[in-house]
Amino acid sequence: MKKKIIALTILGAIISVFIYFFTQSEEVTIVSIGDGLSLGMTPYGIEGKSFNDYLKEAYENKHKLKTYIHEFSTAGKTVKELIYEIKENISLTIKNKKIKIQQAIHEADILTISIGMDELANKKITNKIKNEYLDDLEELLSMIKCLNNKKVIVLGLYKWKNNDLLTIEKINASIRDIALTDKFTFIDINHLLTNNEYYLSKDSHYINYLGHKMIYNELKKLVKF
């Protein structure tokens, strides 16, 4: 009887260990880096619900979320600034734990990158501005490729105010080419956000939760829950 109890105890321990490692392997770390769009920023200076937040909730509901890091996204951030932060390997204290940006990018099972709308939306995009942005983006994605070879998703731009549709479409085509060269996934969000109801203000390029939900609906097609 004693031997049976010992055997059952050992078997139970083995099963528990197996279940632990199996469930751990299913858990996902989501990291978002970028500008105000990545944060769900609003014209009122506060963050709303972003497409990243919807993704996080979906994994939470499936009990498959390990970590969610969005603190490296900042309203107004440019590609050059993000390149600098990665080169300098800046760190932030998140939930009482210091995390470096290179570590966060490396550990991400899903990494979303949305940068350019804050940088370009409120200016007329000349060829010089476009080429400089794309050159910087190419450098940025090349750096990220060295840190992460898992699921990296790059979002394009969408038309707003001064910028004509053809210009945005050309930039998005170039973003897609750069992303695919690095074996990343590209999402063209321009066609998703043509409805005026998705915007919080006619004077701002920031979208509301409905617009972010539209982006999330595209995003969830690319990941496994």
N, CA and C atoms as a LAMMPS dump frame, in Angstrom:
ITEM: TIMESTEP
0
ITEM: NUMBER OF ATOMS
675
ITEM: BOX BOUNDS ff ff ff
-5.0000000000000000e+02 5.0000000000000000e+02
-5.0000000000000000e+02 5.0000000000000000e+02
-5.0000000000000000e+02 5.0000000000000000e+02
ITEM: ATOMS id mol type element x y z
1 1 1 N 0.833 -1.203 0
2 1 2 C 0 0 0
3 1 3 C 0.87 1.255 0
4 2 1 N 1.942 1.176 0.813
5 2 2 C 2.842 2.31 0.914
6 2 3 C 3.509 2.591 -0.434
7 3 1 N 3.892 1.49 -1.137
8 3 2 C 4.537 1.629 -2.441
9 3 3 C 3.584 2.245 -3.456
10 4 1 N 2.284 1.86 -3.357
11 4 2 C 1.286 2.416 -4.274
12 4 3 C 1.129 3.921 -4.055
13 5 1 N 1.131 4.321 -2.783
14 5 2 C 0.983 5.746 -2.454
15 5 3 C 2.17 6.537 -2.994
16 6 1 N 3.372 5.956 -2.792
17 6 2 C 4.586 6.62 -3.287
18 6 3 C 4.544 6.732 -4.812
19 7 1 N 4.128 5.637 -5.464
20 7 2 C 4.056 5.616 -6.928
21 7 3 C 3.054 6.646 -7.44
22 8 1 N 1.901 6.721 -6.769
23 8 2 C 0.882 7.691 -7.168
24 8 3 C 1.363 9.124 -6.951
25 9 1 N 2.102 9.332 -5.852
26 9 2 C 2.642 10.663 -5.559
27 9 3 C 3.628 11.095 -6.639
28 10 1 N 4.505 10.154 -7.015
29 10 2 C 5.494 10.45 -8.063
30 10 3 C 4.808 10.719 -9.388
31 11 1 N 3.812 9.88 -9.721
32 11 2 C 3.071 10.059 -10.965
33 11 3 C 2.364 11.407 -10.993
34 12 1 N 1.763 11.764 -9.844
35 12 2 C 1.075 13.052 -9.755
36 12 3 C 2.024 14.211 -9.945
37 13 1 N 3.23 14.071 -9.377
38 13 2 C 4.234 15.127 -9.518
39 13 3 C 4.67 15.276 -10.969
40 14 1 N 4.855 14.138 -11.634
41 14 2 C 5.258 14.154 -13.04
42 14 3 C 4.194 14.815 -13.898
43 15 1 N 2.936 14.447 -13.644
44 15 2 C 1.821 15.034 -14.402
45 15 3 C 1.739 16.538 -14.165
46 16 1 N 1.94 16.947 -12.914
47 16 2 C 1.878 18.372 -12.575
48 16 3 C 2.965 19.153 -13.299
49 17 1 N 4.176 18.572 -13.319
50 17 2 C 5.289 19.217 -14.012
51 17 3 C 4.989 19.324 -15.504
52 18 1 N 4.448 18.23 -16.065
53 18 2 C 4.112 18.211 -17.494
54 18 3 C 3.077 19.279 -17.813
55 19 1 N 2.038 19.359 -17.005
56 19 2 C 0.975 20.351 -17.221
57 19 3 C 1.529 21.763 -17.114
58 20 1 N 2.423 21.95 -16.128
59 20 2 C 3.004 23.292 -15.925
60 20 3 C 3.762 23.747 -17.167
61 21 1 N 4.669 22.874 -17.649
62 21 2 C 5.479 23.258 -18.8
63 21 3 C 4.65 23.353 -20.072
64 22 1 N 3.616 22.53 -20.174
65 22 2 C 2.752 22.592 -21.353
66 22 3 C 1.981 23.905 -21.397
67 23 1 N 1.416 24.293 -20.257
68 23 2 C 0.647 25.539 -20.212
69 23 3 C 1.563 26.747 -20.321
70 24 1 N 2.778 26.622 -19.73
71 24 2 C 3.715 27.721 -19.838
72 24 3 C 4.079 27.983 -21.299
73 25 1 N 4.261 26.924 -22.059
74 25 2 C 4.669 27.075 -23.453
75 25 3 C 3.571 27.736 -24.288
76 26 1 N 2.329 27.659 -23.804
77 26 2 C 1.227 28.281 -24.535
78 26 3 C 1.096 29.764 -24.222
79 27 1 N 1.679 30.197 -23.105
80 27 2 C 1.538 31.585 -22.713
81 27 3 C 2.342 32.493 -23.636
82 28 1 N 1.798 33.682 -23.858
83 28 2 C 2.354 34.584 -24.871
84 28 3 C 2.758 35.917 -24.238
85 29 1 N 3.91 36.415 -24.659
86 29 2 C 4.346 37.758 -24.282
87 29 3 C 4.079 38.695 -25.459
88 30 1 N 3.275 39.726 -25.205
89 30 2 C 2.927 40.709 -26.233
90 30 3 C 3.654 42.016 -25.924
91 31 1 N 4.353 42.555 -26.899
92 31 2 C 5.064 43.83 -26.741
93 31 3 C 4.663 44.752 -27.884
94 32 1 N 4.347 45.994 -27.556
95 32 2 C 4.056 46.978 -28.597
96 32 3 C 5.057 48.12 -28.469
97 33 1 N 5.575 48.553 -29.604
98 33 2 C 6.452 49.716 -29.627
99 33 3 C 5.967 50.657 -30.718
100 34 1 N 6.088 51.95 -30.456
101 34 2 C 5.635 52.891 -31.464
102 34 3 C 5.215 54.22 -30.893
103 35 1 N 4.245 54.837 -31.572
104 35 2 C 3.816 56.184 -31.221
105 35 3 C 2.429 56.181 -30.595
106 36 1 N 1.715 57.292 -30.723
107 36 2 C 0.417 57.428 -30.071
108 36 3 C -0.636 56.456 -30.568
109 37 1 N -0.565 56.075 -31.831
110 37 2 C -1.531 55.097 -32.348
111 37 3 C -1.394 53.78 -31.606
112 38 1 N -0.178 53.389 -31.34
113 38 2 C 0.081 52.139 -30.62
114 38 3 C -0.498 52.17 -29.214
115 39 1 N -0.603 53.377 -28.655
116 39 2 C -1.107 53.545 -27.285
117 39 3 C -2.612 53.752 -27.212
118 40 1 N -3.234 54.046 -28.349
119 40 2 C -4.641 54.428 -28.308
120 40 3 C -4.806 55.862 -27.85
121 41 1 N -3.82 56.693 -28.155
122 41 2 C -3.85 58.092 -27.715
123 41 3 C -5.034 58.832 -28.335
124 42 1 N -5.538 59.813 -27.592
125 42 2 C -6.669 60.626 -28.039
126 42 3 C -6.24 62.089 -28.177
127 43 1 N -7.061 62.922 -28.827
128 43 2 C -6.716 64.352 -28.948
129 43 3 C -6.742 65.066 -27.603
130 44 1 N -7.254 64.399 -26.58
131 44 2 C -7.432 65.046 -25.278
132 44 3 C -6.267 64.772 -24.33
133 45 1 N -5.191 64.204 -24.872
134 45 2 C -4.001 63.981 -24.054
135 45 3 C -4.074 62.778 -23.143
136 46 1 N -5.057 61.905 -23.338
137 46 2 C -5.168 60.695 -22.518
138 46 3 C -5.238 59.476 -23.432
139 47 1 N -4.834 58.347 -22.887
140 47 2 C -4.855 57.109 -23.665
141 47 3 C -6.239 56.479 -23.628
142 48 1 N -6.683 55.978 -24.762
143 48 2 C -7.911 55.216 -24.836
144 48 3 C -7.587 53.742 -24.999
145 49 1 N -8.51 52.995 -25.52
146 49 2 C -8.317 51.557 -25.718
147 49 3 C -7.738 51.331 -27.111
148 50 1 N -6.566 50.735 -27.163
149 50 2 C -5.883 50.542 -28.438
150 50 3 C -6.088 49.138 -28.977
151 51 1 N -5.688 48.934 -30.224
152 51 2 C -5.74 47.6 -30.83
153 51 3 C -4.871 46.618 -30.047
154 52 1 N -3.793 47.117 -29.447
155 52 2 C -2.955 46.258 -28.603
156 52 3 C -3.684 45.81 -27.344
157 53 1 N -4.483 46.718 -26.78
158 53 2 C -5.27 46.364 -25.587
159 53 3 C -6.302 45.284 -25.91
160 54 1 N -6.924 45.383 -27.072
161 54 2 C -7.884 44.349 -27.485
162 54 3 C -7.186 42.998 -27.633
163 55 1 N -5.987 43.021 -28.193
164 55 2 C -5.225 41.779 -28.359
165 55 3 C -4.861 41.188 -27.003
166 56 1 N -4.428 42.044 -26.105
167 56 2 C -4.079 41.588 -24.747
168 56 3 C -5.286 40.937 -24.075
169 57 1 N -6.452 41.578 -24.17
170 57 2 C -7.657 41.036 -23.541
171 57 3 C -8.04 39.682 -24.128
172 58 1 N -7.861 39.524 -25.425
173 58 2 C -8.2 38.253 -26.081
174 58 3 C -7.352 37.118 -25.508
175 59 1 N -6.074 37.367 -25.301
176 59 2 C -5.205 36.331 -24.728
177 59 3 C -5.497 36.123 -23.248
178 60 1 N -5.839 37.192 -22.55
179 60 2 C -6.215 37.049 -21.139
180 60 3 C -7.452 36.169 -21.009
181 61 1 N -8.429 36.388 -21.859
182 61 2 C -9.666 35.613 -21.811
183 61 3 C -9.433 34.132 -22.084
184 62 1 N -8.371 33.844 -22.837
185 62 2 C -8.007 32.453 -23.128
186 62 3 C -7.006 31.91 -22.104
187 63 1 N -6.681 32.744 -21.111
188 63 2 C -5.691 32.382 -20.086
189 63 3 C -4.351 32.023 -20.719
190 64 1 N -3.972 32.792 -21.736
191 64 2 C -2.736 32.507 -22.453
192 64 3 C -1.79 33.706 -22.482
193 65 1 N -2.054 34.704 -21.636
194 65 2 C -1.192 35.882 -21.612
195 65 3 C -0.167 35.76 -20.498
196 66 1 N 1.091 35.846 -20.883
197 66 2 C 2.179 35.834 -19.894
198 66 3 C 2.532 37.254 -19.473
199 67 1 N 2.833 38.091 -20.449
200 67 2 C 3.242 39.469 -20.176
201 67 3 C 2.742 40.383 -21.29
202 68 1 N 2.384 41.593 -20.908
203 68 2 C 1.98 42.615 -21.874
204 68 3 C 2.788 43.869 -21.576
205 69 1 N 3.59 44.304 -22.538
206 69 2 C 4.433 45.486 -22.352
207 69 3 C 4.12 46.486 -23.459
208 70 1 N 3.588 47.63 -23.053
209 70 2 C 3.299 48.685 -24.022
210 70 3 C 3.973 50 -23.631
211 71 1 N 4.726 49.953 -22.548
212 71 2 C 5.287 51.185 -21.999
213 71 3 C 6.384 51.811 -22.856
214 72 1 N 6.923 51.063 -23.807
215 72 2 C 7.935 51.636 -24.691
216 72 3 C 7.316 52.412 -25.853
217 73 1 N 5.993 52.427 -25.931
218 73 2 C 5.288 53.269 -26.899
219 73 3 C 5.045 54.634 -26.26
220 74 1 N 5.235 55.688 -27.045
221 74 2 C 5.074 57.047 -26.521
222 74 3 C 4.439 57.932 -27.584
223 75 1 N 3.46 58.715 -27.184
224 75 2 C 2.824 59.641 -28.122
225 75 3 C 3.865 60.611 -28.676
226 76 1 N 3.852 60.773 -29.993
227 76 2 C 4.762 61.71 -30.628
228 76 3 C 6.113 61.134 -30.995
229 77 1 N 6.355 59.881 -30.664
230 77 2 C 7.676 59.291 -30.923
231 77 3 C 7.925 59.148 -32.416
232 78 1 N 9.154 59.459 -32.831
233 78 2 C 9.547 59.32 -34.226
234 78 3 C 10.373 58.048 -34.405
235 79 1 N 10.577 57.682 -35.657
236 79 2 C 11.393 56.498 -35.941
237 79 3 C 12.817 56.715 -35.438
238 80 1 N 13.357 57.906 -35.659
239 80 2 C 14.716 58.217 -35.203
240 80 3 C 14.832 58.049 -33.695
241 81 1 N 13.835 58.516 -32.967
242 81 2 C 13.867 58.395 -31.504
243 81 3 C 13.842 56.934 -31.071
244 82 1 N 13.037 56.123 -31.755
245 82 2 C 12.965 54.706 -31.403
246 82 3 C 14.282 53.996 -31.72
247 83 1 N 14.909 54.355 -32.83
248 83 2 C 16.221 53.803 -33.17
249 83 3 C 17.228 54.127 -32.067
250 84 1 N 17.21 55.374 -31.625
251 84 2 C 18.129 55.8 -30.56
252 84 3 C 17.891 55.001 -29.274
253 85 1 N 16.623 54.819 -28.92
254 85 2 C 16.304 54.089 -27.686
255 85 3 C 16.797 52.644 -27.741
256 86 1 N 16.677 52.029 -28.914
257 86 2 C 17.135 50.644 -29.044
258 86 3 C 18.656 50.581 -29.011
259 87 1 N 19.32 51.508 -29.694
260 87 2 C 20.781 51.54 -29.691
261 87 3 C 21.318 51.755 -28.276
262 88 1 N 20.68 52.651 -27.54
263 88 2 C 21.112 52.946 -26.167
264 88 3 C 20.582 51.912 -25.168
265 89 1 N 19.671 51.056 -25.64
266 89 2 C 19.069 50.013 -24.8
267 89 3 C 18.493 50.613 -23.517
268 90 1 N 17.629 51.596 -23.698
269 90 2 C 17.029 52.26 -22.535
270 90 3 C 16.215 51.272 -21.713
271 91 1 N 16.035 51.586 -20.449
272 91 2 C 15.253 50.717 -19.571
273 91 3 C 14.125 51.494 -18.914
274 92 1 N 13.047 50.798 -18.614
275 92 2 C 11.915 51.356 -17.883
276 92 3 C 11.596 50.435 -16.719
277 93 1 N 11.041 51.002 -15.651
278 93 2 C 10.581 50.186 -14.533
279 93 3 C 9.102 49.902 -14.739
280 94 1 N 8.795 48.64 -14.969
281 94 2 C 7.424 48.213 -15.241
282 94 3 C 7.012 47.214 -14.172
283 95 1 N 6.012 47.561 -13.382
284 95 2 C 5.555 46.718 -12.278
285 95 3 C 6.718 46.336 -11.368
286 96 1 N 7.472 47.373 -10.971
287 96 2 C 8.6 47.231 -10.039
288 96 3 C 9.753 46.396 -10.58
289 97 1 N 9.794 46.197 -11.891
290 97 2 C 10.868 45.425 -12.497
291 97 3 C 11.48 46.239 -13.632
292 98 1 N 12.819 46.378 -13.592
293 98 2 C 13.495 47.129 -14.642
294 98 3 C 13.636 46.25 -15.888
295 99 1 N 13.145 46.77 -17.008
296 99 2 C 13.197 46.028 -18.273
297 99 3 C 13.839 46.902 -19.338
298 100 1 N 14.829 46.353 -20.027
299 100 2 C 15.484 47.06 -21.117
300 100 3 C 14.717 46.813 -22.411
301 101 1 N 14.756 47.79 -23.297
302 101 2 C 13.962 47.692 -24.52
303 101 3 C 14.42 46.541 -25.409
304 102 1 N 15.72 46.287 -25.478
305 102 2 C 16.197 45.162 -26.284
306 102 3 C 15.695 43.834 -25.724
307 103 1 N 15.655 43.734 -24.395
308 103 2 C 15.145 42.517 -23.75
309 103 3 C 13.666 42.329 -24.077
310 104 1 N 12.896 43.414 -23.979
311 104 2 C 11.452 43.336 -24.264
312 104 3 C 11.207 42.893 -25.704
313 105 1 N 11.946 43.472 -26.642
314 105 2 C 11.782 43.102 -28.052
315 105 3 C 12.167 41.649 -28.27
316 106 1 N 13.26 41.229 -27.667
317 106 2 C 13.752 39.863 -27.847
318 106 3 C 12.779 38.82 -27.302
319 107 1 N 12.15 39.126 -26.161
320 107 2 C 11.291 38.147 -25.49
321 107 3 C 9.867 38.135 -26.028
322 108 1 N 9.524 39.058 -26.91
323 108 2 C 8.146 39.138 -27.421
324 108 3 C 7.82 37.952 -28.321
325 109 1 N 6.712 37.285 -28.016
326 109 2 C 6.172 36.276 -28.932
327 109 3 C 5.383 36.951 -30.04
328 110 1 N 4.763 38.082 -29.678
329 110 2 C 4.08 38.929 -30.663
330 110 3 C 4.573 40.358 -30.432
331 111 1 N 5.165 40.933 -31.451
332 111 2 C 5.66 42.314 -31.37
333 111 3 C 4.934 43.145 -32.415
334 112 1 N 4.216 44.18 -31.971
335 112 2 C 3.547 45.071 -32.918
336 112 3 C 4.321 46.383 -32.994
337 113 1 N 4.453 46.884 -34.218
338 113 2 C 5.185 48.127 -34.453
339 113 3 C 4.278 49.075 -35.215
340 114 1 N 3.986 50.204 -34.615
341 114 2 C 3.153 51.216 -35.265
342 114 3 C 3.818 52.567 -35.045
343 115 1 N 4.487 53.049 -36.069
344 115 2 C 5.189 54.326 -35.915
345 115 3 C 5.211 55.062 -37.252
346 116 1 N 4.894 56.34 -37.177
347 116 2 C 4.864 57.16 -38.385
348 116 3 C 3.683 58.108 -38.44
349 117 1 N 2.57 57.726 -37.831
350 117 2 C 1.393 58.589 -37.9
351 117 3 C 1.619 59.9 -37.158
352 118 1 N 2.158 59.847 -35.961
353 118 2 C 2.443 61.085 -35.226
354 118 3 C 3.487 61.921 -35.955
355 119 1 N 4.388 61.226 -36.601
356 119 2 C 5.506 61.882 -37.281
357 119 3 C 5.091 62.561 -38.582
358 120 1 N 4.14 61.968 -39.296
359 120 2 C 3.83 62.416 -40.65
360 120 3 C 2.442 63.018 -40.841
361 121 1 N 1.52 62.749 -39.939
362 121 2 C 0.119 63.105 -40.186
363 121 3 C -0.116 64.593 -40.319
364 122 1 N 0.641 65.395 -39.589
365 122 2 C 0.351 66.828 -39.55
366 122 3 C 1.286 67.661 -40.423
367 123 1 N 1.873 67.019 -41.434
368 123 2 C 2.716 67.765 -42.358
369 123 3 C 2.486 67.268 -43.779
370 124 1 N 2.748 68.128 -44.723
371 124 2 C 2.672 67.739 -46.128
372 124 3 C 3.887 66.885 -46.442
373 125 1 N 3.66 65.671 -46.913
374 125 2 C 4.757 64.731 -47.123
375 125 3 C 5.415 64.988 -48.474
376 126 1 N 6.622 65.531 -48.406
377 126 2 C 7.418 65.727 -49.616
378 126 3 C 8.238 64.457 -49.877
379 127 1 N 8.868 64.396 -51.044
380 127 2 C 9.723 63.244 -51.349
381 127 3 C 10.863 63.127 -50.342
382 128 1 N 11.407 64.245 -49.93
383 128 2 C 12.498 64.243 -48.955
384 128 3 C 12.037 63.652 -47.631
385 129 1 N 10.869 64.101 -47.154
386 129 2 C 10.325 63.594 -45.888
387 129 3 C 10.013 62.102 -46.001
388 130 1 N 9.405 61.716 -47.12
389 130 2 C 9.052 60.311 -47.33
390 130 3 C 10.293 59.425 -47.342
391 131 1 N 11.309 59.827 -48.105
392 131 2 C 12.515 59.007 -48.228
393 131 3 C 13.275 58.902 -46.912
394 132 1 N 13.307 59.996 -46.173
395 132 2 C 13.992 59.977 -44.87
396 132 3 C 13.272 59.047 -43.902
397 133 1 N 11.952 59.117 -43.898
398 133 2 C 11.158 58.234 -43.029
399 133 3 C 11.391 56.769 -43.391
400 134 1 N 11.365 56.449 -44.672
401 134 2 C 11.527 55.058 -45.099
402 134 3 C 12.944 54.552 -44.836
403 135 1 N 13.94 55.408 -45.009
404 135 2 C 15.317 55.01 -44.697
405 135 3 C 15.455 54.691 -43.212
406 136 1 N 14.864 55.538 -42.377
407 136 2 C 14.915 55.31 -40.929
408 136 3 C 14.162 54.034 -40.556
409 137 1 N 13.009 53.831 -41.2
410 137 2 C 12.221 52.632 -40.896
411 137 3 C 12.986 51.373 -41.29
412 138 1 N 13.671 51.424 -42.409
413 138 2 C 14.47 50.267 -42.842
414 138 3 C 15.556 49.947 -41.814
415 139 1 N 16.192 50.983 -41.292
416 139 2 C 17.216 50.773 -40.254
417 139 3 C 16.579 50.193 -38.993
418 140 1 N 15.42 50.739 -38.611
419 140 2 C 14.737 50.265 -37.405
420 140 3 C 14.379 48.784 -37.504
421 141 1 N 13.759 48.4 -38.602
422 141 2 C 13.323 47.01 -38.741
423 141 3 C 14.512 46.057 -38.863
424 142 1 N 15.603 46.536 -39.446
425 142 2 C 16.812 45.717 -39.517
426 142 3 C 17.359 45.451 -38.118
427 143 1 N 17.306 46.45 -37.254
428 143 2 C 17.753 46.289 -35.859
429 143 3 C 16.85 45.293 -35.129
430 144 1 N 15.546 45.424 -35.349
431 144 2 C 14.598 44.549 -34.663
432 144 3 C 14.762 43.104 -35.126
433 145 1 N 15.065 42.929 -36.406
434 145 2 C 15.266 41.578 -36.928
435 145 3 C 16.393 40.866 -36.197
436 146 1 N 17.404 41.607 -35.783
437 146 2 C 18.529 41.019 -35.034
438 146 3 C 18.125 40.6 -33.631
439 147 1 N 17.005 41.143 -33.142
440 147 2 C 16.575 40.878 -31.764
441 147 3 C 15.405 39.902 -31.676
442 148 1 N 14.632 39.767 -32.759
443 148 2 C 13.431 38.948 -32.69
444 148 3 C 13.121 38.327 -34.046
445 149 1 N 12.963 37.006 -34.075
446 149 2 C 12.61 36.325 -35.326
447 149 3 C 11.286 35.574 -35.192
448 150 1 N 10.453 36.039 -34.254
449 150 2 C 9.148 35.397 -34.056
450 150 3 C 8.071 36.186 -34.806
451 151 1 N 6.935 36.442 -34.187
452 151 2 C 5.828 37.122 -34.859
453 151 3 C 5.985 38.637 -34.692
454 152 1 N 6.462 39.28 -35.744
455 152 2 C 6.616 40.738 -35.746
456 152 3 C 5.63 41.312 -36.761
457 153 1 N 4.775 42.209 -36.291
458 153 2 C 3.708 42.754 -37.139
459 153 3 C 3.895 44.265 -37.268
460 154 1 N 4.024 44.73 -38.502
461 154 2 C 4.26 46.142 -38.79
462 154 3 C 3.001 46.749 -39.394
463 155 1 N 2.52 47.826 -38.79
464 155 2 C 1.34 48.509 -39.306
465 155 3 C 1.741 49.641 -40.241
466 156 1 N 0.932 49.846 -41.276
467 156 2 C 1.176 50.945 -42.199
468 156 3 C 0.55 52.237 -41.703
469 157 1 N 0.453 53.204 -42.592
470 157 2 C -0.13 54.507 -42.283
471 157 3 C -1.539 54.593 -42.865
472 158 1 N -2.264 55.641 -42.494
473 158 2 C -3.563 55.881 -43.112
474 158 3 C -3.688 57.36 -43.463
475 159 1 N -4.546 57.637 -44.432
476 159 2 C -4.68 59.008 -44.939
477 159 3 C -5.3 59.92 -43.89
478 160 1 N -4.691 61.11 -43.757
479 160 2 C -5.284 62.092 -42.87
480 160 3 C -4.94 63.506 -43.331
481 161 1 N -5.924 64.338 -43.401
482 161 2 C -5.797 65.763 -43.66
483 161 3 C -4.993 66.093 -44.91
484 162 1 N -3.766 66.633 -44.724
485 162 2 C -2.998 67.194 -45.835
486 162 3 C -2.492 66.167 -46.838
487 163 1 N -2.484 64.916 -46.451
488 163 2 C -1.822 63.904 -47.27
489 163 3 C -2.8 63.223 -48.225
490 164 1 N -2.428 63.189 -49.49
491 164 2 C -3.328 62.586 -50.465
492 164 3 C -3.209 61.065 -50.428
493 165 1 N -4.231 60.417 -50.911
494 165 2 C -4.336 58.96 -50.831
495 165 3 C -3.191 58.266 -51.558
496 166 1 N -2.826 58.777 -52.728
497 166 2 C -1.781 58.136 -53.525
498 166 3 C -0.441 58.135 -52.783
499 167 1 N -0.135 59.235 -52.109
500 167 2 C 1.115 59.316 -51.348
501 167 3 C 1.151 58.269 -50.248
502 168 1 N 0.043 58.144 -49.517
503 168 2 C -0.026 57.168 -48.428
504 168 3 C 0.08 55.752 -48.978
505 169 1 N -0.582 55.509 -50.088
506 169 2 C -0.52 54.168 -50.688
507 169 3 C 0.897 53.818 -51.125
508 170 1 N 1.621 54.781 -51.673
509 170 2 C 3.001 54.544 -52.085
510 170 3 C 3.902 54.269 -50.881
511 171 1 N 3.7 55.04 -49.817
512 171 2 C 4.501 54.815 -48.602
513 171 3 C 4.195 53.44 -48.024
514 172 1 N 2.913 53.083 -47.982
515 172 2 C 2.54 51.774 -47.444
516 172 3 C 3.132 50.634 -48.269
517 173 1 N 3.194 50.821 -49.577
518 173 2 C 3.803 49.794 -50.433
519 173 3 C 5.27 49.616 -50.084
520 174 1 N 5.944 50.723 -49.792
521 174 2 C 7.359 50.654 -49.407
522 174 3 C 7.525 50.042 -48.021
523 175 1 N 6.629 50.397 -47.096
524 175 2 C 6.677 49.799 -45.753
525 175 3 C 6.493 48.29 -45.858
526 176 1 N 5.536 47.881 -46.673
527 176 2 C 5.293 46.448 -46.864
528 176 3 C 6.544 45.749 -47.412
529 177 1 N 7.186 46.351 -48.39
530 177 2 C 8.382 45.746 -48.981
531 177 3 C 9.51 45.6 -47.955
532 178 1 N 9.69 46.638 -47.141
533 178 2 C 10.732 46.59 -46.112
534 178 3 C 10.411 45.508 -45.087
535 179 1 N 9.14 45.46 -44.664
536 179 2 C 8.719 44.469 -43.668
537 179 3 C 8.894 43.047 -44.194
538 180 1 N 8.488 42.815 -45.428
539 180 2 C 8.583 41.479 -46.006
540 180 3 C 10.035 41.067 -46.232
541 181 1 N 10.891 42.027 -46.536
542 181 2 C 12.322 41.741 -46.689
543 181 3 C 12.895 41.169 -45.397
544 182 1 N 12.407 41.688 -44.265
545 182 2 C 12.864 41.207 -42.962
546 182 3 C 12.03 40.034 -42.449
547 183 1 N 11.145 39.526 -43.336
548 183 2 C 10.272 38.395 -43
549 183 3 C 9.3 38.736 -41.857
550 184 1 N 8.883 40 -41.823
551 184 2 C 7.868 40.444 -40.886
552 184 3 C 6.507 40.444 -41.588
553 185 1 N 5.453 40.623 -40.797
554 185 2 C 4.094 40.692 -41.341
555 185 3 C 3.652 42.153 -41.42
556 186 1 N 3.012 42.519 -42.506
557 186 2 C 2.556 43.897 -42.705
558 186 3 C 1.036 43.952 -42.723
559 187 1 N 0.478 44.955 -42.055
560 187 2 C -0.969 45.196 -42.104
561 187 3 C -1.228 46.574 -42.699
562 188 1 N -1.953 46.609 -43.798
563 188 2 C -2.354 47.87 -44.425
564 188 3 C -3.664 48.31 -43.783
565 189 1 N -3.593 49.332 -42.938
566 189 2 C -4.782 49.767 -42.204
567 189 3 C -5.483 50.939 -42.883
568 190 1 N -4.926 51.433 -43.985
569 190 2 C -5.484 52.619 -44.632
570 190 3 C -6.937 52.422 -45.053
571 191 1 N -7.226 51.263 -45.663
572 191 2 C -8.584 51.021 -46.159
573 191 3 C -9.58 50.761 -45.025
574 192 1 N -9.057 50.499 -43.82
575 192 2 C -9.938 50.208 -42.686
576 192 3 C -10.503 51.469 -42.045
577 193 1 N -9.81 52.576 -42.235
578 193 2 C -10.101 53.758 -41.425
579 193 3 C -10.638 54.936 -42.244
580 194 1 N -11.468 54.627 -43.226
581 194 2 C -12.029 55.665 -44.088
582 194 3 C -13.317 56.267 -43.533
583 195 1 N -13.88 55.646 -42.502
584 195 2 C -15.145 56.101 -41.932
585 195 3 C -14.892 57.234 -40.932
586 196 1 N -15.558 58.368 -41.131
587 196 2 C -15.384 59.512 -40.225
588 196 3 C -15.78 59.199 -38.789
589 197 1 N -16.628 58.19 -38.609
590 197 2 C -17.063 57.826 -37.266
591 197 3 C -15.932 57.226 -36.437
592 198 1 N -14.842 56.871 -37.07
593 198 2 C -13.719 56.274 -36.349
594 198 3 C -12.786 57.319 -35.733
595 199 1 N -13.06 58.596 -36.032
596 199 2 C -12.169 59.657 -35.555
597 199 3 C -12.804 60.43 -34.413
598 200 1 N -11.945 60.812 -33.464
599 200 2 C -12.425 61.518 -32.283
600 200 3 C -12.629 63.008 -32.546
601 201 1 N -11.898 63.536 -33.518
602 201 2 C -11.99 64.956 -33.824
603 201 3 C -11.594 65.176 -35.276
604 202 1 N -12.238 66.117 -35.945
605 202 2 C -11.889 66.399 -37.333
606 202 3 C -10.521 67.062 -37.448
607 203 1 N -10.01 67.538 -36.318
608 203 2 C -8.71 68.209 -36.316
609 203 3 C -7.582 67.313 -35.827
610 204 1 N -7.859 66.04 -35.604
611 204 2 C -6.836 65.128 -35.085
612 204 3 C -6.819 63.829 -35.891
613 205 1 N -5.638 63.261 -36.035
614 205 2 C -5.526 61.984 -36.751
615 205 3 C -5.794 60.792 -35.849
616 206 1 N -5.969 61.021 -34.55
617 206 2 C -6.198 59.907 -33.633
618 206 3 C -7.598 59.321 -33.816
619 207 1 N -7.66 57.999 -33.775
620 207 2 C -8.928 57.295 -33.968
621 207 3 C -9.51 56.862 -32.628
622 208 1 N -10.809 56.524 -32.64
623 208 2 C -11.46 56.095 -31.402
624 208 3 C -11.402 54.566 -31.268
625 209 1 N -12.102 54.064 -30.259
626 209 2 C -12.034 52.628 -29.976
627 209 3 C -12.597 51.783 -31.125
628 210 1 N -13.524 52.363 -31.886
629 210 2 C -14.082 51.622 -33.022
630 210 3 C -13.017 51.414 -34.106
631 211 1 N -12.22 52.452 -34.351
632 211 2 C -11.131 52.337 -35.301
633 211 3 C -10.097 51.319 -34.84
634 212 1 N -9.796 51.358 -33.55
635 212 2 C -8.834 50.392 -33
636 212 3 C -9.391 48.968 -33.06
637 213 1 N -10.702 48.851 -32.892
638 213 2 C -11.314 47.523 -32.996
639 213 3 C -11.179 46.982 -34.424
640 214 1 N -11.285 47.863 -35.41
641 214 2 C -11.113 47.443 -36.795
642 214 3 C -9.692 46.92 -37.035
643 215 1 N -8.71 47.624 -36.475
644 215 2 C -7.321 47.164 -36.61
645 215 3 C -7.135 45.826 -35.911
646 216 1 N -7.708 45.711 -34.713
647 216 2 C -7.609 44.448 -33.97
648 216 3 C -8.212 43.286 -34.763
649 217 1 N -9.323 43.533 -35.439
650 217 2 C -9.961 42.469 -36.22
651 217 3 C -9.037 41.931 -37.305
652 218 1 N -8.2 42.804 -37.867
653 218 2 C -7.203 42.365 -38.839
654 218 3 C -6.054 41.652 -38.146
655 219 1 N -5.68 42.193 -37
656 219 2 C -4.545 41.638 -36.244
657 219 3 C -4.807 40.218 -35.783
658 220 1 N -6.024 39.943 -35.337
659 220 2 C -6.325 38.63 -34.783
660 220 3 C -6.328 37.533 -35.846
661 221 1 N -6.399 37.928 -37.125
662 221 2 C -6.317 36.943 -38.2
663 221 3 C -4.898 36.377 -38.329
664 222 1 N -3.948 37.081 -37.733
665 222 2 C -2.535 36.729 -37.919
666 222 3 C -1.939 35.982 -36.743
667 223 1 N -2.706 35.839 -35.664
668 223 2 C -2.166 35.202 -34.458
669 223 3 C -3.037 34.012 -34.067
670 224 1 N -2.505 33.183 -33.187
671 224 2 C -3.235 32.003 -32.715
672 224 3 C -3.614 32.185 -31.256
673 225 1 N -4.88 31.924 -30.953
674 225 2 C -5.354 32.018 -29.575
675 225 3 C -5.427 30.621 -28.965
